[in-house]
Amino acid sequence: MSSEYLPREDCRVTVCKLPPHVKGLCTVKGTDELIFINEDLSEEAKMAAFAHELRHLRRGDLYSEEPLEEIEKE
Ligand SMILES: [Zn+2]
């Protein structure tokens, strides 16, 4: 599992094991924005999942600190 802080996006991305149907998750802990990406995705799919999760954070889709599970279709 690797975790990386991205200054440009001001969020922390962690690539880790997630259920097969979950591409990514995003959540907010205090002032930290966190994105989790399924490690089993291809590099391209990881980038797409990251962009998707970042959009949720930027749109303010998160109103609680419960993780938003990524099961939507693009
Ligand atoms: Zn989504």
PDB file of the backbone (N, CA, C, O) and the ligand in Angstrom, with CONECT records:
HET     ZN  A 101       1
ATOM      1  N   MET A   1       0.841  -1.195   0.000  1.00  0.00           N
ATOM      2  CA  MET A   1       0.000   0.000   0.000  1.00  0.00           C
ATOM      3  C   MET A   1       0.877   1.246   0.000  1.00  0.00           C
ATOM      4  O   MET A   1       1.800   1.357   0.808  1.00  0.00           O
ATOM      5  N   SER A   2       0.599   2.170  -0.889  1.00  0.00           N
ATOM      6  CA  SER A   2       1.382   3.394  -0.918  1.00  0.00           C
ATOM      7  C   SER A   2       0.461   4.591  -0.750  1.00  0.00           C
ATOM      8  O   SER A   2      -0.661   4.613  -1.255  1.00  0.00           O
ATOM      9  N   SER A   3       0.951   5.566  -0.044  1.00  0.00           N
ATOM     10  CA  SER A   3       0.179   6.760   0.230  1.00  0.00           C
ATOM     11  C   SER A   3       1.017   7.963  -0.141  1.00  0.00           C
ATOM     12  O   SER A   3       2.205   8.022   0.178  1.00  0.00           O
ATOM     13  N   GLU A   4       0.406   8.919  -0.812  1.00  0.00           N
ATOM     14  CA  GLU A   4       1.163  10.053  -1.317  1.00  0.00           C
ATOM     15  C   GLU A   4       0.358  11.330  -1.159  1.00  0.00           C
ATOM     16  O   GLU A   4      -0.833  11.370  -1.470  1.00  0.00           O
ATOM     17  N   TYR A   5       1.022  12.381  -0.669  1.00  0.00           N
ATOM     18  CA  TYR A   5       0.359  13.685  -0.576  1.00  0.00           C
ATOM     19  C   TYR A   5       0.609  14.468  -1.855  1.00  0.00           C
ATOM     20  O   TYR A   5       1.754  14.618  -2.282  1.00  0.00           O
ATOM     21  N   LEU A   6      -0.446  14.962  -2.459  1.00  0.00           N
ATOM     22  CA  LEU A   6      -0.314  15.731  -3.691  1.00  0.00           C
ATOM     23  C   LEU A   6      -0.563  17.199  -3.393  1.00  0.00           C
ATOM     24  O   LEU A   6      -1.708  17.603  -3.193  1.00  0.00           O
ATOM     25  N   PRO A   7       0.517  18.019  -3.360  1.00  0.00           N
ATOM     26  CA  PRO A   7       0.358  19.428  -2.983  1.00  0.00           C
ATOM     27  C   PRO A   7      -0.560  20.192  -3.937  1.00  0.00           C
ATOM     28  O   PRO A   7      -1.320  21.061  -3.510  1.00  0.00           O
ATOM     29  N   ARG A   8      -0.488  19.872  -5.204  1.00  0.00           N
ATOM     30  CA  ARG A   8      -1.275  20.623  -6.197  1.00  0.00           C
ATOM     31  C   ARG A   8      -2.769  20.436  -5.966  1.00  0.00           C
ATOM     32  O   ARG A   8      -3.550  21.382  -6.060  1.00  0.00           O
ATOM     33  N   GLU A   9      -3.149  19.208  -5.665  1.00  0.00           N
ATOM     34  CA  GLU A   9      -4.567  18.931  -5.409  1.00  0.00           C
ATOM     35  C   GLU A   9      -4.910  19.078  -3.936  1.00  0.00           C
ATOM     36  O   GLU A   9      -6.082  19.053  -3.559  1.00  0.00           O
ATOM     37  N   ASP A  10      -3.874  19.231  -3.095  1.00  0.00           N
ATOM     38  CA  ASP A  10      -4.068  19.321  -1.648  1.00  0.00           C
ATOM     39  C   ASP A  10      -4.891  18.155  -1.115  1.00  0.00           C
ATOM     40  O   ASP A  10      -5.843  18.342  -0.358  1.00  0.00           O
ATOM     41  N   CYS A  11      -4.513  16.970  -1.517  1.00  0.00           N
ATOM     42  CA  CYS A  11      -5.183  15.797  -0.975  1.00  0.00           C
ATOM     43  C   CYS A  11      -4.178  14.641  -0.905  1.00  0.00           C
ATOM     44  O   CYS A  11      -3.109  14.675  -1.513  1.00  0.00           O
ATOM     45  N   ARG A  12      -4.559  13.642  -0.155  1.00  0.00           N
ATOM     46  CA  ARG A  12      -3.689  12.479   0.014  1.00  0.00           C
ATOM     47  C   ARG A  12      -4.302  11.286  -0.713  1.00  0.00           C
ATOM     48  O   ARG A  12      -5.478  10.974  -0.526  1.00  0.00           O
ATOM     49  N   VAL A  13      -3.509  10.632  -1.532  1.00  0.00           N
ATOM     50  CA  VAL A  13      -3.987   9.499  -2.311  1.00  0.00           C
ATOM     51  C   VAL A  13      -3.332   8.227  -1.806  1.00  0.00           C
ATOM     52  O   VAL A  13      -2.115   8.171  -1.629  1.00  0.00           O
ATOM     53  N   THR A  14      -4.137   7.217  -1.579  1.00  0.00           N
ATOM     54  CA  THR A  14      -3.640   5.928  -1.139  1.00  0.00           C
ATOM     55  C   THR A  14      -4.112   4.859  -2.113  1.00  0.00           C
ATOM     56  O   THR A  14      -5.307   4.728  -2.379  1.00  0.00           O
ATOM     57  N   VAL A  15      -3.165   4.100  -2.638  1.00  0.00           N
ATOM     58  CA  VAL A  15      -3.505   2.980  -3.513  1.00  0.00           C
ATOM     59  C   VAL A  15      -3.508   1.732  -2.647  1.00  0.00           C
ATOM     60  O   VAL A  15      -2.488   1.392  -2.047  1.00  0.00           O
ATOM     61  N   CYS A  16      -4.639   1.048  -2.575  1.00  0.00           N
ATOM     62  CA  CYS A  16      -4.753  -0.062  -1.637  1.00  0.00           C
ATOM     63  C   CYS A  16      -5.779  -1.081  -2.132  1.00  0.00           C
ATOM     64  O   CYS A  16      -6.456  -0.881  -3.140  1.00  0.00           O
ATOM     65  N   LYS A  17      -5.864  -2.163  -1.392  1.00  0.00           N
ATOM     66  CA  LYS A  17      -6.814  -3.231  -1.704  1.00  0.00           C
ATOM     67  C   LYS A  17      -8.231  -2.747  -1.393  1.00  0.00           C
ATOM     68  O   LYS A  17      -8.521  -2.296  -0.285  1.00  0.00           O
ATOM     69  N   LEU A  18      -9.106  -2.852  -2.397  1.00  0.00           N
ATOM     70  CA  LEU A  18     -10.507  -2.501  -2.197  1.00  0.00           C
ATOM     71  C   LEU A  18     -11.342  -3.622  -2.796  1.00  0.00           C
ATOM     72  O   LEU A  18     -10.842  -4.398  -3.611  1.00  0.00           O
ATOM     73  N   PRO A  19     -12.604  -3.714  -2.404  1.00  0.00           N
ATOM     74  CA  PRO A  19     -13.462  -4.736  -3.021  1.00  0.00           C
ATOM     75  C   PRO A  19     -13.459  -4.588  -4.543  1.00  0.00           C
ATOM     76  O   PRO A  19     -13.338  -3.473  -5.050  1.00  0.00           O
ATOM     77  N   PRO A  20     -13.588  -5.688  -5.274  1.00  0.00           N
ATOM     78  CA  PRO A  20     -13.431  -5.665  -6.741  1.00  0.00           C
ATOM     79  C   PRO A  20     -14.351  -4.672  -7.451  1.00  0.00           C
ATOM     80  O   PRO A  20     -13.974  -4.141  -8.496  1.00  0.00           O
ATOM     81  N   HIS A  21     -15.535  -4.407  -6.923  1.00  0.00           N
ATOM     82  CA  HIS A  21     -16.466  -3.512  -7.603  1.00  0.00           C
ATOM     83  C   HIS A  21     -16.221  -2.053  -7.246  1.00  0.00           C
ATOM     84  O   HIS A  21     -16.880  -1.165  -7.786  1.00  0.00           O
ATOM     85  N   VAL A  22     -15.277  -1.795  -6.341  1.00  0.00           N
ATOM     86  CA  VAL A  22     -15.014  -0.428  -5.899  1.00  0.00           C
ATOM     87  C   VAL A  22     -13.753   0.086  -6.568  1.00  0.00           C
ATOM     88  O   VAL A  22     -12.664  -0.443  -6.348  1.00  0.00           O
ATOM     89  N   LYS A  23     -13.907   1.136  -7.400  1.00  0.00           N
ATOM     90  CA  LYS A  23     -12.732   1.696  -8.072  1.00  0.00           C
ATOM     91  C   LYS A  23     -11.980   2.640  -7.158  1.00  0.00           C
ATOM     92  O   LYS A  23     -10.750   2.691  -7.157  1.00  0.00           O
ATOM     93  N   GLY A  24     -12.750   3.389  -6.379  1.00  0.00           N
ATOM     94  CA  GLY A  24     -12.099   4.360  -5.509  1.00  0.00           C
ATOM     95  C   GLY A  24     -13.056   4.867  -4.455  1.00  0.00           C
ATOM     96  O   GLY A  24     -14.269   4.676  -4.541  1.00  0.00           O
ATOM     97  N   LEU A  25     -12.491   5.510  -3.469  1.00  0.00           N
ATOM     98  CA  LEU A  25     -13.277   6.111  -2.397  1.00  0.00           C
ATOM     99  C   LEU A  25     -12.727   7.504  -2.143  1.00  0.00           C
ATOM    100  O   LEU A  25     -11.552   7.776  -2.393  1.00  0.00           O
ATOM    101  N   CYS A  26     -13.582   8.379  -1.646  1.00  0.00           N
ATOM    102  CA  CYS A  26     -13.044   9.637  -1.149  1.00  0.00           C
ATOM    103  C   CYS A  26     -13.729   9.974   0.157  1.00  0.00           C
ATOM    104  O   CYS A  26     -14.898   9.652   0.370  1.00  0.00           O
ATOM    105  N   THR A  27     -12.983  10.625   1.024  1.00  0.00           N
ATOM    106  CA  THR A  27     -13.521  10.988   2.325  1.00  0.00           C
ATOM    107  C   THR A  27     -12.768  12.195   2.862  1.00  0.00           C
ATOM    108  O   THR A  27     -11.707  12.555   2.352  1.00  0.00           O
ATOM    109  N   VAL A  28     -13.313  12.804   3.873  1.00  0.00           N
ATOM    110  CA  VAL A  28     -12.674  13.949   4.508  1.00  0.00           C
ATOM    111  C   VAL A  28     -12.501  13.635   5.983  1.00  0.00           C
ATOM    112  O   VAL A  28     -13.448  13.245   6.666  1.00  0.00           O
ATOM    113  N   LYS A  29     -11.279  13.810   6.460  1.00  0.00           N
ATOM    114  CA  LYS A  29     -11.003  13.627   7.886  1.00  0.00           C
ATOM    115  C   LYS A  29     -10.483  14.948   8.420  1.00  0.00           C
ATOM    116  O   LYS A  29      -9.341  15.323   8.152  1.00  0.00           O
ATOM    117  N   GLY A  30     -11.304  15.649   9.165  1.00  0.00           N
ATOM    118  CA  GLY A  30     -10.906  16.971   9.630  1.00  0.00           C
ATOM    119  C   GLY A  30     -10.708  17.881   8.435  1.00  0.00           C
ATOM    120  O   GLY A  30     -11.653  18.128   7.686  1.00  0.00           O
ATOM    121  N   THR A  31      -9.491  18.387   8.240  1.00  0.00           N
ATOM    122  CA  THR A  31      -9.221  19.252   7.087  1.00  0.00           C
ATOM    123  C   THR A  31      -8.524  18.484   5.974  1.00  0.00           C
ATOM    124  O   THR A  31      -8.178  19.062   4.943  1.00  0.00           O
ATOM    125  N   ASP A  32      -8.315  17.189   6.173  1.00  0.00           N
ATOM    126  CA  ASP A  32      -7.609  16.391   5.170  1.00  0.00           C
ATOM    127  C   ASP A  32      -8.577  15.733   4.203  1.00  0.00           C
ATOM    128  O   ASP A  32      -9.557  15.112   4.613  1.00  0.00           O
ATOM    129  N   GLU A  33      -8.298  15.873   2.934  1.00  0.00           N
ATOM    130  CA  GLU A  33      -9.076  15.195   1.913  1.00  0.00           C
ATOM    131  C   GLU A  33      -8.315  13.946   1.494  1.00  0.00           C
ATOM    132  O   GLU A  33      -7.138  14.007   1.138  1.00  0.00           O
ATOM    133  N   LEU A  34      -8.997  12.830   1.541  1.00  0.00           N
ATOM    134  CA  LEU A  34      -8.354  11.546   1.281  1.00  0.00           C
ATOM    135  C   LEU A  34      -9.027  10.848   0.121  1.00  0.00           C
ATOM    136  O   LEU A  34     -10.253  10.819   0.021  1.00  0.00           O
ATOM    137  N   ILE A  35      -8.207  10.283  -0.762  1.00  0.00           N
ATOM    138  CA  ILE A  35      -8.724   9.480  -1.866  1.00  0.00           C
ATOM    139  C   ILE A  35      -8.061   8.114  -1.798  1.00  0.00           C
ATOM    140  O   ILE A  35      -6.850   8.011  -1.607  1.00  0.00           O
ATOM    141  N   PHE A  36      -8.855   7.076  -1.952  1.00  0.00           N
ATOM    142  CA  PHE A  36      -8.334   5.710  -1.993  1.00  0.00           C
ATOM    143  C   PHE A  36      -8.643   5.126  -3.363  1.00  0.00           C
ATOM    144  O   PHE A  36      -9.760   5.250  -3.867  1.00  0.00           O
ATOM    145  N   ILE A  37      -7.651   4.493  -3.955  1.00  0.00           N
ATOM    146  CA  ILE A  37      -7.795   3.924  -5.291  1.00  0.00           C
ATOM    147  C   ILE A  37      -7.523   2.427  -5.222  1.00  0.00           C
ATOM    148  O   ILE A  37      -6.601   1.989  -4.534  1.00  0.00           O
ATOM    149  N   ASN A  38      -8.315   1.656  -5.928  1.00  0.00           N
ATOM    150  CA  ASN A  38      -8.152   0.195  -5.949  1.00  0.00           C
ATOM    151  C   ASN A  38      -6.848  -0.184  -6.651  1.00  0.00           C
ATOM    152  O   ASN A  38      -6.632   0.170  -7.809  1.00  0.00           O
ATOM    153  N   GLU A  39      -5.995  -0.897  -5.948  1.00  0.00           N
ATOM    154  CA  GLU A  39      -4.674  -1.239  -6.491  1.00  0.00           C
ATOM    155  C   GLU A  39      -4.745  -2.208  -7.669  1.00  0.00           C
ATOM    156  O   GLU A  39      -3.772  -2.349  -8.411  1.00  0.00           O
ATOM    157  N   ASP A  40      -5.870  -2.869  -7.848  1.00  0.00           N
ATOM    158  CA  ASP A  40      -5.985  -3.847  -8.933  1.00  0.00           C
ATOM    159  C   ASP A  40      -6.339  -3.222 -10.276  1.00  0.00           C
ATOM    160  O   ASP A  40      -6.359  -3.911 -11.296  1.00  0.00           O
ATOM    161  N   LEU A  41      -6.618  -1.915 -10.283  1.00  0.00           N
ATOM    162  CA  LEU A  41      -6.940  -1.252 -11.546  1.00  0.00           C
ATOM    163  C   LEU A  41      -5.683  -1.068 -12.386  1.00  0.00           C
ATOM    164  O   LEU A  41      -4.569  -1.044 -11.862  1.00  0.00           O
ATOM    165  N   SER A  42      -5.877  -0.936 -13.703  1.00  0.00           N
ATOM    166  CA  SER A  42      -4.761  -0.576 -14.579  1.00  0.00           C
ATOM    167  C   SER A  42      -4.334   0.855 -14.248  1.00  0.00           C
ATOM    168  O   SER A  42      -5.076   1.595 -13.603  1.00  0.00           O
ATOM    169  N   GLU A  43      -3.141   1.239 -14.689  1.00  0.00           N
ATOM    170  CA  GLU A  43      -2.660   2.597 -14.418  1.00  0.00           C
ATOM    171  C   GLU A  43      -3.635   3.634 -14.971  1.00  0.00           C
ATOM    172  O   GLU A  43      -3.905   4.653 -14.336  1.00  0.00           O
ATOM    173  N   GLU A  44      -4.152   3.357 -16.154  1.00  0.00           N
ATOM    174  CA  GLU A  44      -5.080   4.285 -16.787  1.00  0.00           C
ATOM    175  C   GLU A  44      -6.366   4.400 -15.972  1.00  0.00           C
ATOM    176  O   GLU A  44      -6.883   5.497 -15.757  1.00  0.00           O
ATOM    177  N   ALA A  45      -6.869   3.258 -15.525  1.00  0.00           N
ATOM    178  CA  ALA A  45      -8.105   3.260 -14.734  1.00  0.00           C
ATOM    179  C   ALA A  45      -7.885   3.935 -13.385  1.00  0.00           C
ATOM    180  O   ALA A  45      -8.795   4.561 -12.841  1.00  0.00           O
ATOM    181  N   LYS A  46      -6.679   3.805 -12.850  1.00  0.00           N
ATOM    182  CA  LYS A  46      -6.368   4.482 -11.584  1.00  0.00           C
ATOM    183  C   LYS A  46      -6.458   5.996 -11.760  1.00  0.00           C
ATOM    184  O   LYS A  46      -7.023   6.695 -10.919  1.00  0.00           O
ATOM    185  N   MET A  47      -5.893   6.495 -12.864  1.00  0.00           N
ATOM    186  CA  MET A  47      -5.937   7.930 -13.122  1.00  0.00           C
ATOM    187  C   MET A  47      -7.374   8.410 -13.269  1.00  0.00           C
ATOM    188  O   MET A  47      -7.747   9.466 -12.757  1.00  0.00           O
ATOM    189  N   ALA A  48      -8.178   7.613 -13.980  1.00  0.00           N
ATOM    190  CA  ALA A  48      -9.579   7.971 -14.194  1.00  0.00           C
ATOM    191  C   ALA A  48     -10.329   7.981 -12.864  1.00  0.00           C
ATOM    192  O   ALA A  48     -11.131   8.875 -12.597  1.00  0.00           O
ATOM    193  N   ALA A  49     -10.055   6.971 -12.035  1.00  0.00           N
ATOM    194  CA  ALA A  49     -10.728   6.890 -10.739  1.00  0.00           C
ATOM    195  C   ALA A  49     -10.318   8.062  -9.857  1.00  0.00           C
ATOM    196  O   ALA A  49     -11.140   8.625  -9.134  1.00  0.00           O
ATOM    197  N   PHE A  50      -9.036   8.426  -9.925  1.00  0.00           N
ATOM    198  CA  PHE A  50      -8.551   9.559  -9.142  1.00  0.00           C
ATOM    199  C   PHE A  50      -9.250  10.852  -9.559  1.00  0.00           C
ATOM    200  O   PHE A  50      -9.701  11.625  -8.714  1.00  0.00           O
ATOM    201  N   ALA A  51      -9.334  11.076 -10.867  1.00  0.00           N
ATOM    202  CA  ALA A  51      -9.980  12.288 -11.369  1.00  0.00           C
ATOM    203  C   ALA A  51     -11.440  12.332 -10.935  1.00  0.00           C
ATOM    204  O   ALA A  51     -11.968  13.386 -10.582  1.00  0.00           O
ATOM    205  N   HIS A  52     -12.074  11.176 -10.969  1.00  0.00           N
ATOM    206  CA  HIS A  52     -13.472  11.078 -10.576  1.00  0.00           C
ATOM    207  C   HIS A  52     -13.648  11.423  -9.091  1.00  0.00           C
ATOM    208  O   HIS A  52     -14.538  12.187  -8.716  1.00  0.00           O
ATOM    209  N   GLU A  53     -12.785  10.845  -8.266  1.00  0.00           N
ATOM    210  CA  GLU A  53     -12.888  11.100  -6.818  1.00  0.00           C
ATOM    211  C   GLU A  53     -12.582  12.556  -6.488  1.00  0.00           C
ATOM    212  O   GLU A  53     -13.220  13.160  -5.625  1.00  0.00           O
ATOM    213  N   LEU A  54     -11.594  13.110  -7.190  1.00  0.00           N
ATOM    214  CA  LEU A  54     -11.235  14.502  -6.953  1.00  0.00           C
ATOM    215  C   LEU A  54     -12.414  15.415  -7.283  1.00  0.00           C
ATOM    216  O   LEU A  54     -12.636  16.428  -6.620  1.00  0.00           O
ATOM    217  N   ARG A  55     -13.161  15.042  -8.313  1.00  0.00           N
ATOM    218  CA  ARG A  55     -14.326  15.818  -8.700  1.00  0.00           C
ATOM    219  C   ARG A  55     -15.362  15.819  -7.570  1.00  0.00           C
ATOM    220  O   ARG A  55     -15.974  16.846  -7.278  1.00  0.00           O
ATOM    221  N   HIS A  56     -15.549  14.664  -6.946  1.00  0.00           N
ATOM    222  CA  HIS A  56     -16.470  14.609  -5.802  1.00  0.00           C
ATOM    223  C   HIS A  56     -16.026  15.587  -4.714  1.00  0.00           C
ATOM    224  O   HIS A  56     -16.835  16.338  -4.171  1.00  0.00           O
ATOM    225  N   LEU A  57     -14.737  15.564  -4.407  1.00  0.00           N
ATOM    226  CA  LEU A  57     -14.234  16.434  -3.339  1.00  0.00           C
ATOM    227  C   LEU A  57     -14.429  17.895  -3.719  1.00  0.00           C
ATOM    228  O   LEU A  57     -14.862  18.697  -2.891  1.00  0.00           O
ATOM    229  N   ARG A  58     -14.115  18.248  -4.958  1.00  0.00           N
ATOM    230  CA  ARG A  58     -14.196  19.642  -5.392  1.00  0.00           C
ATOM    231  C   ARG A  58     -15.634  20.127  -5.506  1.00  0.00           C
ATOM    232  O   ARG A  58     -15.914  21.310  -5.313  1.00  0.00           O
ATOM    233  N   ARG A  59     -16.546  19.207  -5.821  1.00  0.00           N
ATOM    234  CA  ARG A  59     -17.959  19.587  -5.913  1.00  0.00           C
ATOM    235  C   ARG A  59     -18.610  19.656  -4.546  1.00  0.00           C
ATOM    236  O   ARG A  59     -19.740  20.126  -4.414  1.00  0.00           O
ATOM    237  N   GLY A  60     -17.899  19.187  -3.523  1.00  0.00           N
ATOM    238  CA  GLY A  60     -18.480  19.169  -2.192  1.00  0.00           C
ATOM    239  C   GLY A  60     -19.537  18.098  -2.041  1.00  0.00           C
ATOM    240  O   GLY A  60     -20.521  18.292  -1.328  1.00  0.00           O
ATOM    241  N   ASP A  61     -19.349  16.985  -2.694  1.00  0.00           N
ATOM    242  CA  ASP A  61     -20.309  15.895  -2.592  1.00  0.00           C
ATOM    243  C   ASP A  61     -20.296  15.247  -1.208  1.00  0.00           C
ATOM    244  O   ASP A  61     -21.232  14.541  -0.834  1.00  0.00           O
ATOM    245  N   LEU A  62     -19.237  15.493  -0.463  1.00  0.00           N
ATOM    246  CA  LEU A  62     -19.117  14.846   0.844  1.00  0.00           C
ATOM    247  C   LEU A  62     -19.628  15.784   1.921  1.00  0.00           C
ATOM    248  O   LEU A  62     -19.088  16.873   2.117  1.00  0.00           O
ATOM    249  N   TYR A  63     -20.631  15.373   2.591  1.00  0.00           N
ATOM    250  CA  TYR A  63     -21.182  16.211   3.658  1.00  0.00           C
ATOM    251  C   TYR A  63     -21.030  15.519   5.000  1.00  0.00           C
ATOM    252  O   TYR A  63     -21.425  16.061   6.033  1.00  0.00           O
ATOM    253  N   SER A  64     -20.450  14.302   4.988  1.00  0.00           N
ATOM    254  CA  SER A  64     -20.192  13.616   6.244  1.00  0.00           C
ATOM    255  C   SER A  64     -18.776  13.075   6.167  1.00  0.00           C
ATOM    256  O   SER A  64     -18.110  13.229   5.144  1.00  0.00           O
ATOM    257  N   GLU A  65     -18.321  12.461   7.205  1.00  0.00           N
ATOM    258  CA  GLU A  65     -16.990  11.869   7.183  1.00  0.00           C
ATOM    259  C   GLU A  65     -17.056  10.385   6.866  1.00  0.00           C
ATOM    260  O   GLU A  65     -16.063   9.669   7.000  1.00  0.00           O
ATOM    261  N   GLU A  66     -18.216   9.929   6.450  1.00  0.00           N
ATOM    262  CA  GLU A  66     -18.331   8.541   6.012  1.00  0.00           C
ATOM    263  C   GLU A  66     -17.775   8.428   4.599  1.00  0.00           C
ATOM    264  O   GLU A  66     -18.070   9.275   3.756  1.00  0.00           O
ATOM    265  N   PRO A  67     -16.987   7.413   4.327  1.00  0.00           N
ATOM    266  CA  PRO A  67     -16.448   7.254   2.975  1.00  0.00           C
ATOM    267  C   PRO A  67     -17.567   7.071   1.947  1.00  0.00           C
ATOM    268  O   PRO A  67     -18.571   6.406   2.203  1.00  0.00           O
ATOM    269  N   LEU A  68     -17.365   7.669   0.801  1.00  0.00           N
ATOM    270  CA  LEU A  68     -18.295   7.496  -0.305  1.00  0.00           C
ATOM    271  C   LEU A  68     -17.761   6.355  -1.158  1.00  0.00           C
ATOM    272  O   LEU A  68     -16.686   6.460  -1.748  1.00  0.00           O
ATOM    273  N   GLU A  69     -18.509   5.277  -1.221  1.00  0.00           N
ATOM    274  CA  GLU A  69     -18.039   4.115  -1.954  1.00  0.00           C
ATOM    275  C   GLU A  69     -18.325   4.286  -3.446  1.00  0.00           C
ATOM    276  O   GLU A  69     -19.414   4.690  -3.856  1.00  0.00           O
ATOM    277  N   GLU A  70     -17.329   3.971  -4.220  1.00  0.00           N
ATOM    278  CA  GLU A  70     -17.412   4.227  -5.655  1.00  0.00           C
ATOM    279  C   GLU A  70     -18.006   3.053  -6.405  1.00  0.00           C
ATOM    280  O   GLU A  70     -17.295   2.121  -6.780  1.00  0.00           O
ATOM    281  N   ILE A  71     -19.304   3.101  -6.622  1.00  0.00           N
ATOM    282  CA  ILE A  71     -19.938   1.999  -7.353  1.00  0.00           C
ATOM    283  C   ILE A  71     -20.717   2.516  -8.544  1.00  0.00           C
ATOM    284  O   ILE A  71     -21.454   1.767  -9.185  1.00  0.00           O
ATOM    285  N   GLU A  72     -20.552   3.809  -8.842  1.00  0.00           N
ATOM    286  CA  GLU A  72     -21.284   4.394  -9.947  1.00  0.00           C
ATOM    287  C   GLU A  72     -20.662   4.000 -11.275  1.00  0.00           C
ATOM    288  O   GLU A  72     -19.474   3.687 -11.353  1.00  0.00           O
ATOM    289  N   LYS A  73     -21.468   4.020 -12.299  1.00  0.00           N
ATOM    290  CA  LYS A  73     -20.940   3.810 -13.649  1.00  0.00           C
ATOM    291  C   LYS A  73     -20.614   5.156 -14.254  1.00  0.00           C
ATOM    292  O   LYS A  73     -21.309   6.145 -14.019  1.00  0.00           O
ATOM    293  N   GLU A  74     -19.567   5.183 -15.022  1.00  0.00           N
ATOM    294  CA  GLU A  74     -19.209   6.435 -15.723  1.00  0.00           C
ATOM    295  C   GLU A  74     -20.098   6.603 -16.931  1.00  0.00           C
ATOM    296  O   GLU A  74     -19.969   7.585 -17.661  1.00  0.00           O
TER     297      GLU A  74
HETATM  298 ZN    ZN A 101     -18.374   8.795  -7.930  1.00  0.00          ZN2+
END
